[in-house]
Amino acid sequence: MKRTNKELMAVVGATGQLGGAVVRALQAGGQFEVRALSRNPGKHRELADEVVRADLNRPETVQAAFEGARLATQEQKCEITMLLQRMQMQSLGSTGKRLEDGHQLGRA
């Protein structure tokens, strides 16, 4: 993997629904190089800029996975949340969708 001047952000749970959405949001934002943590990195090579082995049930794999990466600051967490919300709204389309409880979501 080629290195850039971007900060490296490691994402736990990158192969799941929420973690995958965080990876996509970070990539869409273009501010970070993204490292996805996976128990099976060979199955998910294209998931992020870098995919490394990490199994939270095997602590010896975790330290190396976070090496050189940083955790999101509160400000970055807010930016990620806003990117995720924007992506969700775009996937709903311009007309919005009605939720089960009767509320309607539309464009922001």
Sequence and secondary structure as in RCSB ss.txt:
>XXXX:A:sequence
MKRTNKELMAVVGATGQLGGAVVRALQAGGQFEVRALSRNPGKHRELADEVVRADLNRPETVQAAFEGARLATQE
QKCEITMLLQRMQMQSLGSTGKRLEDGHQLGRA
>XXXX:A:secstr
    SSEEEEETTTTSHHHHHHHHHHHHHTSEEEEEEES GGGGTTSSSEEEE BTTBGGGHHHHHTT B   HH
HHHHHHHHHHHHHHHHH SS EE TTS EE   
